[in-house]
Amino acid sequence: MTLFINLLLIALILGYATWVMLSFFKKSKQGKCSACESSKGCPTESLPKHLK
């Protein structure tokens, strides 16, 4: 029974980690600004050109 619980926990952790990584890569393919959750205002637009 303990082995089953351990395997279940490992499967849950690996599944969650895979889901997080896939969603991260999916957002990163959209580009810097389109993946950003702050759609109303972007603080990076006011930065100097060399810091963007």
C-alpha positions, 0 to 999 in steps of 0.5 A: 500500500505504501508503494502505491501511495509513493508511486501515486505521489510521484505521478502527481508531482511529475504530471503537475511539473509537466503541465507547468512546463508546457504552459510556460513554453506555450506562453513563451512562444507568444512573445514577450508582450502577448504572454504578459498578464498585464494588458492594460499598462506595461511598465517596460514601455517607459524604460530606456531603450538599452534596458528593454 
